[in-house]
Amino acid sequence: MIPDDFKQQLLSRVDIVDVIERHVPLRKAGQNFVARCPFHSEKTPSFSVSPGKQFYHCFGCGAHGNAISFVMEHAGLGYVEAVKELAGMVGMSLPESRPNAVPQNGAPEADLRATLLAAARFYKACLKRSDAAIAYLKQRGVSGEIAARFGLGYAPAGWQSLAEAFPDYRSSAALKDAGLVVDGENGRRYDRFRDRIMFPITDPRGNVIGFGARVFGEAAQEGPKYLNSPETALFQKGQELFGLYQARPAVRRHGRIVVVEGYMDVVSLHQHGVDYAVATLGTSTTPVHVAKLLKLADEVYFCFDGDDAGRKAAWRALENALDQLVDGKQLSFMFFPEGEDPDSYVRRCAADDVWTALPLSELMARELSRQVDLETVEGRAKLLQLAGPLVRKVPAPAFQLQLRRRFAKLAEVTVPELEELFGLRPVVSSPGAARRTGLARSPAMLSLTRWILHAVLNDPSLAARVEPAELDATDRFHPALCGVLELLARCPELGARDICAAAIEAARDGATAGLLREAHAEVLASEKVVSAAEFESALRTLRDRVERRRITELIAKAGRSAEEAEELERLKERVSQRAKQPAESILSSV
């Protein structure tokens, strides 16, 4: 856990313009800076950076955040790693909750990293001495340049070859904890990887965190084709992607990423110009994989064999992707013909023509339709039963709407009927529809809450003027806005320059984060500053509107309880007293 006060101090010391300009050329535009977005492909700059508020926002893809967010997204780092990197830029030391922490399984992480790096260098040197391994790579079309790019190596066939590189081979805890050796029952230690081509697995910064190993030649008939490092303090295979470090520059250029299943597939694709290819590490595609991929590219292609096993793997990937989907991003699935793999397929086709694939929505509709008979009432009912849980998982509103329409058409029902059956909130398509469904929200009320939020983001000191009664009224109507006001009220010492960055940090998830993202985008376009009197007047107006709405609800309610009757009288009295007070100029613009 990193203390909140340390994060606030860090964000107040770093300048987001300096952080971003290390990676993206920025151009001054009024009070802000603009650039072409580093998170998606575009020709016209839509990426805006506010030095006065210390946040960035892309009006094209919706990327949004503070300096920590940028380092995480751009470098692909975890939260703690990103904080460490920023702290190093400004000469701060990250407070350690456990000084010199040692993982429960033994060696400190620094020892694991040093051991893995030394092993990678050893395997690379061994490759140069192995004619058989070099011949295999040449036969697969791998050039010396590509082998060097991926740091390919060779693990000799001996049982204790690593002893050549590690004088403390028999006693080193780091060798065992890094998954490089195994201690046998008789106490004799031996190498985990023997007579295999070695593929170093790296983190987003290029540090070796594990290995994948492939058999070749006569040994290919024995044992598993691929053998991975076990999970360690540095390596969790459900979170990592092989080749991501090498593919990142091409992914940024093309806005596209291709996901295959094997290490050799990635190397071969890079050899043939598809240098935006990565691979999962011998495991199904996980939600963590999907979230990471969607942050890096607008188009993600999953590639599988066209047999039953490939289709099942694709379906697992689809299910794990649904709750990570984002509007404006495209996930597609490609199935190779029988006897083909990514290597052989790309050899036959021009790299630019390879990636014609089935969109996720089409795969979903096709696979579910295969399981039922759409010519019968029973089959169409079964389709809806199968589709409901999947459609409900999708958080992207526009994409979910399209899925609703697609399955409504397949099942021969209307969209409202499907929404009722699935338990989904109806999509409001017109003011009339909003009134019929009871989902309309007062435009005046909505604009007033937006006005209040903009005012506080431009002048954080106003948050201290929010009294509990106003906060309670706000919470009744707009819990997310209430969360933002509470958030800002807890940071009275922060100025306008730091409050937006601190608010983003304190609200990384949930509705509050979404509201901040929208409001920050609007604040970029208009930095209006209001007086304390205007702000207090707006809060009283909001409270008055909420209380009047509550009065209407209570009057209309049949069988009010004693508590509700007492509440109604109390609210009537308050509203009546306010009506007798002199009229004020309360935000004529909202």
C-alpha positions as CSV (number, residue, x, y, z in Angstrom):
1,M,0.0,0.0,0.0
2,I,1.4,3.4,-1.0
3,P,0.3,6.1,1.4
4,D,-2.2,8.7,0.0
5,D,0.0,11.6,1.2
6,F,3.0,10.2,-0.7
7,K,0.9,10.0,-3.9
8,Q,-0.4,13.6,-3.4
9,Q,3.1,14.8,-2.8
10,L,4.4,13.0,-5.9
11,L,1.7,14.3,-8.1
12,S,2.3,17.9,-6.9
13,R,6.0,17.5,-7.7
14,V,5.8,16.0,-11.2
15,D,4.7,18.1,-14.2
16,I,2.5,16.0,-16.5
17,V,3.7,18.0,-19.5
18,D,7.3,16.9,-18.8
19,V,6.2,13.3,-18.2
20,I,4.3,13.1,-21.5
21,E,6.7,15.1,-23.6
22,R,9.4,12.5,-22.9
23,H,7.4,10.2,-25.2
24,V,5.0,12.4,-27.2
25,P,5.8,15.7,-29.0
26,L,3.4,18.3,-27.6
27,R,2.3,21.5,-29.2
28,K,1.0,24.6,-27.3
29,A,-2.6,25.4,-28.0
30,G,-4.0,28.2,-25.8
31,Q,-3.7,27.2,-22.1
32,N,-3.2,23.5,-23.0
33,F,-1.0,21.3,-25.1
34,V,-2.1,19.0,-27.9
35,A,-0.7,16.0,-29.8
36,R,-1.7,13.0,-31.8
37,C,-2.9,10.4,-29.3
38,P,-0.2,7.8,-28.3
39,F,-3.0,5.3,-27.5
40,H,-4.7,5.1,-30.9
41,S,-3.9,5.8,-34.5
42,E,-5.1,9.3,-35.7
43,K,-4.1,12.0,-38.2
44,T,-5.6,15.0,-36.4
45,P,-4.5,15.7,-32.8
46,S,-7.2,15.0,-30.3
47,F,-5.0,14.3,-27.3
48,S,-5.0,17.3,-24.9
49,V,-2.9,17.9,-21.9
50,S,-3.8,20.5,-19.2
51,P,-0.7,21.8,-17.3
52,G,-3.1,23.9,-15.1
53,K,-5.1,20.8,-14.0
54,Q,-2.4,18.1,-14.5
55,F,-4.4,15.6,-16.5
56,Y,-4.7,14.5,-20.1
57,H,-7.7,13.5,-22.2
58,C,-8.1,12.2,-25.7
59,F,-11.3,13.3,-27.4
60,G,-10.9,10.5,-29.9
61,C,-10.5,7.3,-27.9
62,G,-11.4,8.6,-24.4
63,A,-7.9,7.9,-22.8
64,H,-7.8,9.9,-19.6
65,G,-5.8,10.3,-16.5
66,N,-3.0,11.9,-14.5
67,A,0.8,11.4,-14.7
68,I,0.6,8.0,-13.0
69,S,-2.1,6.8,-15.4
70,F,0.0,7.9,-18.4
71,V,3.1,6.0,-17.3
72,M,1.0,2.9,-16.6
73,E,-0.8,3.0,-20.0
74,H,2.1,4.1,-22.2
75,A,4.8,1.9,-20.7
76,G,2.5,-1.0,-19.7
77,L,3.6,-0.9,-16.1
78,G,1.8,-1.9,-13.0
79,Y,0.6,0.7,-10.5
80,V,3.6,0.4,-8.1
81,E,6.1,0.3,-10.9
82,A,4.6,3.5,-12.4
83,V,4.7,5.3,-9.1
84,K,8.4,4.2,-8.6
85,E,9.3,5.5,-12.1
86,L,7.7,8.9,-11.4
87,A,9.2,9.1,-8.0
88,G,12.7,8.5,-9.5
89,M,12.1,11.4,-11.9
90,V,11.7,13.9,-9.1
91,G,14.2,12.3,-6.6
92,M,11.6,10.8,-4.2
93,S,12.0,7.4,-2.6
94,L,9.0,5.1,-2.4
95,P,8.2,4.3,1.2
96,E,8.5,0.6,1.9
97,S,5.9,-1.0,4.1
98,R,8.3,-3.9,4.7
99,P,11.9,-2.8,4.2
100,N,14.0,-5.3,2.3
101,A,10.9,-7.3,1.7
102,V,11.5,-11.0,0.9
103,P,8.8,-13.0,-0.9
104,Q,7.4,-15.9,1.1
105,N,9.0,-18.3,-1.4
106,G,12.5,-17.1,-0.5
107,A,14.8,-14.9,-2.6
108,P,14.3,-11.1,-2.9
109,E,12.9,-9.9,-6.2
110,A,16.2,-8.1,-7.1
111,D,18.0,-11.4,-6.8
112,L,15.4,-13.1,-9.0
113,R,15.8,-10.4,-11.7
114,A,19.6,-10.7,-11.7
115,T,19.5,-14.5,-11.8
116,L,17.0,-14.5,-14.8
117,L,19.1,-12.0,-16.7
118,A,22.3,-14.0,-16.1
119,A,20.5,-17.1,-17.3
120,A,19.2,-15.4,-20.4
121,R,22.8,-14.3,-21.3
122,F,24.0,-17.9,-20.7
123,Y,21.4,-19.4,-23.0
124,K,22.1,-16.8,-25.7
125,A,25.8,-17.7,-25.6
126,C,25.0,-21.4,-25.8
127,L,22.9,-20.8,-28.9
128,K,26.0,-19.5,-30.7
129,R,27.8,-22.9,-29.9
130,S,24.9,-25.2,-30.9
131,D,24.9,-26.0,-34.6
132,A,21.7,-28.0,-34.3
133,A,19.8,-25.2,-32.7
134,I,21.1,-22.7,-35.2
135,A,20.1,-25.0,-38.1
136,Y,16.6,-25.4,-36.7
137,L,16.1,-21.6,-36.4
138,K,17.4,-21.1,-40.0
139,Q,15.1,-23.9,-41.2
140,R,12.2,-22.0,-39.6
141,G,13.3,-18.8,-41.5
142,V,14.5,-16.9,-38.4
143,S,17.2,-14.4,-39.1
144,G,20.0,-13.4,-36.8
145,E,18.4,-10.0,-36.4
146,I,15.1,-11.4,-35.2
147,A,16.9,-13.9,-32.9
148,A,18.7,-11.0,-31.4
149,R,15.6,-8.9,-31.1
150,F,13.9,-11.6,-29.0
151,G,17.1,-12.7,-27.2
152,L,16.7,-16.3,-28.3
153,G,18.9,-18.9,-26.7
154,Y,19.5,-22.6,-26.2
155,A,19.5,-24.7,-23.1
156,P,22.1,-27.4,-23.4
157,A,21.1,-31.1,-23.0
158,G,23.1,-31.6,-19.8
159,W,21.4,-32.0,-16.4
160,Q,23.4,-29.2,-14.7
161,S,24.5,-26.9,-17.5
162,L,23.6,-23.8,-15.6
163,A,26.4,-24.6,-13.1
164,E,28.7,-23.1,-15.7
165,A,27.1,-19.7,-15.2
166,F,26.3,-19.9,-11.5
167,P,29.1,-20.9,-9.1
168,D,26.6,-21.2,-6.3
169,Y,24.4,-23.6,-8.4
170,R,23.9,-26.1,-5.6
171,S,22.9,-23.6,-2.9
172,S,21.3,-20.6,-4.8
173,A,17.8,-19.9,-3.6
174,A,17.2,-17.5,-6.5
175,L,17.8,-20.2,-9.1
176,K,15.1,-22.4,-7.6
177,D,12.7,-19.5,-6.9
178,A,13.1,-18.2,-10.5
179,G,12.1,-21.7,-11.7
180,L,15.4,-22.4,-13.4
181,V,16.3,-25.5,-11.4
182,V,14.4,-28.3,-9.7
183,D,15.4,-30.1,-6.5
184,G,15.0,-33.8,-6.8
185,E,13.8,-36.2,-4.1
186,N,17.4,-37.3,-3.5
187,G,18.5,-33.7,-2.9
188,R,20.2,-33.5,-6.2
189,R,19.5,-30.4,-8.2
190,Y,19.0,-30.3,-12.0
191,D,18.1,-27.8,-14.7
192,R,14.5,-27.4,-15.6
193,F,15.2,-26.6,-19.2
194,R,17.3,-29.0,-21.2
195,D,18.0,-29.3,-25.0
196,R,15.4,-26.6,-25.9
197,I,15.2,-23.4,-27.8
198,M,14.8,-20.7,-25.1
199,F,12.5,-17.7,-25.5
200,P,13.0,-15.1,-22.7
201,I,9.7,-13.6,-21.5
202,T,9.9,-10.0,-20.6
203,D,7.9,-7.4,-18.7
204,P,6.7,-4.2,-20.5
205,R,10.1,-2.6,-19.8
206,G,12.1,-5.4,-21.3
207,N,13.3,-7.1,-18.0
208,V,13.4,-10.9,-18.2
209,I,10.8,-12.4,-15.9
210,G,10.6,-16.0,-17.2
211,F,11.2,-18.4,-20.1
212,G,9.4,-20.4,-22.6
213,A,11.2,-23.4,-24.0
214,R,10.5,-25.3,-27.2
215,V,11.7,-28.8,-28.2
216,F,13.2,-29.4,-31.7
217,G,14.8,-32.0,-33.8
218,E,14.7,-35.6,-32.6
219,A,13.6,-34.6,-29.1
220,A,10.4,-33.1,-30.5
221,Q,8.7,-36.5,-30.1
222,E,9.4,-36.5,-26.4
223,G,7.8,-34.4,-23.6
224,P,5.6,-31.3,-24.1
225,K,6.3,-29.2,-27.2
226,Y,6.5,-26.0,-25.0
227,L,7.6,-25.8,-21.4
228,N,7.1,-22.6,-19.4
229,S,8.7,-21.2,-16.3
230,P,6.5,-21.8,-13.2
231,E,4.8,-18.9,-11.7
232,T,7.0,-16.8,-9.5
233,A,7.0,-13.5,-7.6
234,L,7.8,-11.9,-11.0
235,F,5.9,-14.0,-13.4
236,Q,2.2,-14.8,-13.6
237,K,1.4,-16.4,-17.0
238,G,-2.3,-15.3,-16.9
239,Q,-1.1,-11.6,-17.0
240,E,1.8,-11.6,-19.4
241,L,2.1,-11.7,-23.2
242,F,5.1,-12.9,-25.0
243,G,6.6,-10.4,-27.5
244,L,4.7,-7.4,-26.1
245,Y,7.9,-5.5,-25.4
246,Q,9.1,-6.1,-29.0
247,A,5.7,-5.4,-30.6
248,R,4.9,-2.2,-28.8
249,P,6.4,0.3,-31.3
250,A,4.6,-1.4,-34.3
251,V,1.3,-1.6,-32.3
252,R,1.4,2.1,-31.8
253,R,2.1,2.7,-35.5
254,H,-0.6,0.4,-36.8
255,G,-3.2,0.6,-34.0
256,R,-3.4,-3.2,-34.3
257,I,-2.3,-6.2,-32.4
258,V,-2.4,-9.9,-33.4
259,V,-2.6,-12.6,-30.7
260,V,-1.4,-16.1,-31.4
261,E,-0.7,-19.2,-29.3
262,G,3.0,-20.0,-29.7
263,Y,6.3,-18.3,-29.1
264,M,7.6,-19.5,-32.5
265,D,4.5,-18.2,-34.2
266,V,5.3,-14.7,-32.8
267,V,8.9,-14.9,-33.9
268,S,7.9,-16.1,-37.4
269,L,5.3,-13.3,-37.8
270,H,7.8,-10.6,-36.9
271,Q,10.2,-12.2,-39.3
272,H,7.6,-11.7,-42.1
273,G,6.7,-8.1,-41.2
274,V,3.8,-8.7,-38.9
275,D,5.7,-7.1,-36.0
276,Y,2.6,-6.4,-34.0
277,A,2.1,-10.0,-33.0
278,V,2.2,-11.4,-29.4
279,A,1.3,-14.7,-27.8
280,T,-0.4,-15.9,-24.6
281,L,1.8,-18.1,-22.5
282,G,0.3,-21.5,-22.8
283,T,-2.9,-20.5,-21.1
284,S,-6.4,-19.3,-22.2
285,T,-6.8,-15.7,-23.0
286,T,-7.7,-14.0,-19.6
287,P,-9.6,-10.8,-18.8
288,V,-6.3,-9.3,-17.7
289,H,-4.9,-10.1,-21.2
290,V,-7.9,-8.5,-22.9
291,A,-7.8,-5.4,-20.8
292,K,-4.1,-4.9,-21.5
293,L,-4.6,-5.5,-25.3
294,L,-7.5,-3.0,-25.5
295,K,-5.4,-0.3,-23.8
296,L,-2.7,-0.7,-26.5
297,A,-4.6,-1.1,-29.7
298,D,-7.9,-0.2,-31.4
299,E,-8.0,-3.5,-33.3
300,V,-7.2,-6.9,-31.7
301,Y,-7.1,-10.1,-33.7
302,F,-7.1,-13.5,-31.9
303,C,-5.8,-16.4,-34.1
304,F,-6.7,-20.0,-33.6
305,D,-6.6,-23.3,-35.4
306,G,-9.8,-24.1,-37.3
307,D,-10.5,-27.4,-35.5
308,D,-12.7,-28.1,-32.6
309,A,-10.0,-27.3,-30.1
310,G,-9.4,-23.9,-31.8
311,R,-13.0,-23.0,-31.8
312,K,-13.3,-23.9,-28.1
313,A,-10.3,-21.8,-27.3
314,A,-11.8,-18.9,-29.3
315,W,-15.0,-19.2,-27.3
316,R,-13.2,-19.0,-24.0
317,A,-11.4,-15.9,-25.2
318,L,-14.7,-14.4,-26.3
319,E,-16.3,-15.1,-22.9
320,N,-13.3,-13.6,-21.0
321,A,-13.4,-10.5,-23.3
322,L,-17.0,-9.5,-22.9
323,D,-16.8,-7.6,-19.6
324,Q,-13.6,-5.7,-20.9
325,L,-15.1,-4.4,-24.1
326,V,-14.9,-0.7,-24.9
327,D,-16.9,1.2,-27.6
328,G,-14.7,2.1,-30.5
329,K,-12.4,-0.9,-30.1
330,Q,-12.7,-4.0,-32.3
331,L,-12.0,-7.6,-31.3
332,S,-11.9,-10.2,-34.1
333,F,-11.2,-13.9,-34.5
334,M,-9.3,-15.6,-37.2
335,F,-9.3,-19.3,-37.8
336,F,-6.5,-20.9,-39.9
337,P,-7.4,-23.5,-42.5
338,E,-6.6,-27.1,-41.7
339,G,-2.9,-27.8,-41.8
340,E,-2.0,-24.1,-41.5
341,D,-0.5,-22.1,-38.7
342,P,0.4,-18.4,-38.5
343,D,3.9,-19.1,-39.9
344,S,2.8,-21.1,-42.9
345,Y,-0.2,-18.8,-43.5
346,V,1.7,-15.6,-43.5
347,R,4.3,-17.1,-45.9
348,R,1.5,-17.6,-48.4
349,C,-0.1,-14.2,-48.0
350,A,1.0,-10.6,-48.1
351,A,1.3,-9.4,-44.5
352,D,-1.2,-6.6,-45.1
353,D,-3.8,-9.0,-46.5
354,V,-3.7,-11.6,-43.8
355,W,-5.9,-10.3,-41.1
356,T,-9.4,-10.7,-42.4
357,A,-11.3,-12.1,-39.5
358,L,-14.7,-12.6,-37.9
359,P,-15.8,-9.7,-35.6
360,L,-16.6,-10.8,-32.0
361,S,-20.3,-10.1,-32.5
362,E,-20.5,-12.3,-35.6
363,L,-18.6,-15.2,-33.8
364,M,-21.0,-14.8,-30.8
365,A,-24.1,-15.0,-33.0
366,R,-22.7,-17.8,-35.2
367,E,-21.7,-20.1,-32.3
368,L,-24.9,-19.6,-30.3
369,S,-27.0,-20.1,-33.4
370,R,-25.3,-23.4,-34.1
371,Q,-26.5,-24.7,-30.8
372,V,-30.2,-24.2,-31.6
373,D,-32.8,-24.5,-34.4
374,L,-33.8,-21.0,-35.3
375,E,-36.7,-22.4,-37.4
376,T,-38.6,-23.4,-34.2
377,V,-40.1,-21.4,-31.4
378,E,-38.2,-23.6,-28.9
379,G,-34.9,-22.9,-30.7
380,R,-35.3,-19.2,-30.7
381,A,-36.3,-19.3,-27.0
382,K,-33.1,-21.3,-26.3
383,L,-31.0,-18.7,-28.2
384,L,-32.3,-16.0,-25.9
385,Q,-31.5,-18.1,-22.9
386,L,-28.0,-18.6,-24.1
387,A,-27.4,-15.0,-25.2
388,G,-28.8,-13.2,-22.1
389,P,-25.9,-13.8,-19.6
390,L,-23.4,-12.9,-22.3
391,V,-25.1,-9.7,-23.4
392,R,-25.5,-8.6,-19.8
393,K,-21.7,-8.8,-19.2
394,V,-20.9,-6.2,-21.9
395,P,-20.2,-2.7,-20.3
396,A,-19.8,-0.9,-23.6
397,P,-23.2,0.8,-24.2
398,A,-23.1,1.3,-28.0
399,F,-21.8,-2.3,-28.5
400,Q,-24.3,-3.8,-26.1
401,L,-27.1,-1.9,-28.0
402,Q,-26.0,-3.5,-31.3
403,L,-26.0,-6.9,-29.6
404,R,-29.5,-6.4,-28.3
405,R,-30.7,-5.6,-31.8
406,R,-28.8,-8.5,-33.4
407,F,-30.2,-11.1,-31.0
408,A,-33.7,-9.6,-31.1
409,K,-33.7,-10.0,-34.9
410,L,-32.4,-13.6,-34.7
411,A,-35.0,-14.5,-32.1
412,E,-37.8,-12.6,-33.9
413,V,-38.7,-10.4,-30.9
414,T,-38.6,-6.7,-30.4
415,V,-35.8,-5.0,-28.7
416,P,-38.0,-3.9,-25.7
417,E,-39.2,-7.5,-25.3
418,L,-35.6,-8.7,-25.3
419,E,-34.6,-6.0,-22.8
420,E,-37.4,-7.0,-20.5
421,L,-36.5,-10.7,-20.8
422,F,-32.7,-10.0,-20.2
423,G,-33.4,-7.6,-17.3
424,L,-31.7,-4.7,-19.1
425,R,-32.5,-1.1,-18.7
426,P,-34.2,0.1,-21.9
427,V,-32.3,2.3,-24.3
428,V,-34.0,5.7,-24.5
429,S,-34.2,6.8,-28.1
430,S,-36.4,10.0,-27.8
431,P,-37.7,12.3,-25.1
432,G,-41.1,10.7,-25.6
433,A,-39.7,7.3,-24.9
434,A,-37.9,8.6,-21.9
435,R,-41.1,9.9,-20.4
436,R,-42.9,6.6,-21.2
437,T,-40.2,4.5,-19.5
438,G,-39.9,6.9,-16.5
439,L,-36.2,7.3,-17.1
440,A,-36.2,11.0,-17.9
441,R,-33.9,13.1,-15.8
442,S,-34.6,16.8,-15.4
443,P,-32.4,18.7,-17.9
444,A,-32.3,21.7,-15.5
445,M,-31.1,19.4,-12.7
446,L,-28.6,17.7,-14.9
447,S,-27.0,20.9,-16.1
448,L,-26.9,22.3,-12.5
449,T,-25.0,19.2,-11.3
450,R,-22.6,19.6,-14.2
451,W,-22.1,23.3,-13.4
452,I,-21.4,22.5,-9.8
453,L,-18.8,19.9,-10.7
454,H,-17.1,22.2,-13.2
455,A,-16.9,25.0,-10.7
456,V,-15.3,22.7,-8.1
457,L,-12.7,21.3,-10.6
458,N,-11.7,24.9,-11.5
459,D,-11.6,26.1,-7.9
460,P,-11.2,23.2,-5.4
461,S,-11.5,25.5,-2.4
462,L,-15.2,25.7,-3.2
463,A,-15.6,22.1,-2.1
464,A,-15.0,23.1,1.6
465,R,-18.2,25.2,1.4
466,V,-20.4,22.1,0.8
467,E,-22.4,21.5,3.9
468,P,-23.7,18.0,5.0
469,A,-27.3,19.0,4.0
470,E,-26.2,19.9,0.4
471,L,-24.1,16.8,0.3
472,D,-27.1,14.6,1.3
473,A,-29.2,16.3,-1.3
474,T,-26.6,15.7,-4.0
475,D,-26.3,12.1,-3.0
476,R,-30.0,11.6,-3.5
477,F,-29.9,12.8,-7.0
478,H,-26.3,12.1,-8.2
479,P,-24.2,9.7,-6.0
480,A,-21.2,10.1,-8.3
481,L,-21.2,13.8,-8.0
482,C,-21.5,13.5,-4.2
483,G,-18.5,11.2,-4.3
484,V,-16.5,13.8,-6.2
485,L,-17.5,16.6,-3.8
486,E,-16.6,14.5,-0.8
487,L,-13.3,13.6,-2.5
488,L,-12.3,17.2,-3.1
489,A,-13.5,18.3,0.4
490,R,-10.9,15.9,1.8
491,C,-8.1,17.7,0.0
492,P,-8.5,21.3,1.1
493,E,-4.8,22.0,1.0
494,L,-4.4,21.2,-2.7
495,G,-4.7,23.9,-5.3
496,A,-6.3,23.9,-8.7
497,R,-3.1,22.6,-10.3
498,D,-3.1,19.4,-8.2
499,I,-6.7,18.7,-7.3
500,C,-7.7,17.1,-10.7
501,A,-4.7,14.7,-10.6
502,A,-5.5,13.9,-6.9
503,A,-9.2,13.3,-7.7
504,I,-8.3,10.9,-10.6
505,E,-6.0,9.0,-8.2
506,A,-8.6,8.7,-5.5
507,A,-11.3,7.5,-7.9
508,R,-9.6,5.1,-10.3
509,D,-12.7,2.9,-10.6
510,G,-16.5,3.1,-10.6
511,A,-19.0,5.8,-11.4
512,T,-17.0,8.6,-9.8
513,A,-14.1,7.9,-12.2
514,G,-16.4,7.9,-15.2
515,L,-18.0,11.2,-14.1
516,L,-14.6,12.8,-13.6
517,R,-13.5,11.7,-17.1
518,E,-16.5,13.3,-18.7
519,A,-16.2,16.5,-16.6
520,H,-12.5,16.9,-17.2
521,A,-13.1,16.7,-21.0
522,E,-15.7,19.5,-20.7
523,V,-13.4,21.6,-18.4
524,L,-10.7,21.5,-21.0
525,A,-13.0,23.3,-23.4
526,S,-14.1,25.9,-20.8
527,E,-12.2,27.0,-17.8
528,K,-14.9,29.4,-16.3
529,V,-14.2,30.4,-12.7
530,V,-17.2,31.4,-10.5
531,S,-17.5,33.3,-7.2
532,A,-18.2,31.7,-3.9
533,A,-21.6,33.4,-3.7
534,E,-22.6,31.8,-7.1
535,F,-21.4,28.4,-5.9
536,E,-23.3,28.5,-2.6
537,S,-26.4,29.7,-4.5
538,A,-26.1,26.8,-6.9
539,L,-25.9,24.3,-4.0
540,R,-29.0,25.8,-2.4
541,T,-30.8,25.6,-5.7
542,L,-29.9,21.9,-6.1
543,R,-31.0,21.2,-2.5
544,D,-34.3,23.0,-3.2
545,R,-35.0,21.1,-6.4
546,V,-34.2,17.7,-4.7
547,E,-36.4,18.4,-1.8
548,R,-39.3,19.5,-4.0
549,R,-39.0,16.3,-6.0
550,R,-39.0,14.3,-2.8
551,I,-42.1,16.1,-1.6
552,T,-43.8,15.2,-4.9
553,E,-42.8,11.5,-4.4
554,L,-44.1,11.4,-0.9
555,I,-47.4,13.1,-1.8
556,A,-48.0,10.6,-4.6
557,K,-47.2,7.6,-2.3
558,A,-50.1,5.7,-0.9
559,G,-49.8,4.4,2.6
560,R,-47.0,6.6,3.9
561,S,-45.3,5.5,7.1
562,A,-45.2,7.7,10.1
563,E,-41.6,8.5,9.4
564,E,-42.4,9.4,5.8
565,A,-45.3,11.6,6.9
566,E,-43.0,13.4,9.4
567,E,-40.4,13.8,6.6
568,L,-43.0,15.3,4.3
569,E,-44.1,18.0,6.8
570,R,-40.5,18.8,7.6
571,L,-39.6,19.3,3.9
572,K,-42.8,21.4,3.3
573,E,-41.8,23.7,6.1
574,R,-38.2,24.1,4.8
575,V,-39.3,24.8,1.2
576,S,-42.0,27.3,2.6
577,Q,-39.4,29.2,4.6
578,R,-37.1,29.5,1.6
579,A,-39.9,30.8,-0.5
580,K,-40.4,33.7,2.0
581,Q,-36.7,34.8,1.8
582,P,-35.7,37.5,-0.7
583,A,-35.1,36.3,-4.2
584,E,-31.5,35.7,-5.1
585,S,-29.8,35.7,-8.5
586,I,-29.3,31.9,-8.7
587,L,-27.4,30.8,-11.8
588,S,-29.6,32.0,-14.6
589,S,-27.4,30.1,-17.0
590,V,-28.3,26.6,-15.6
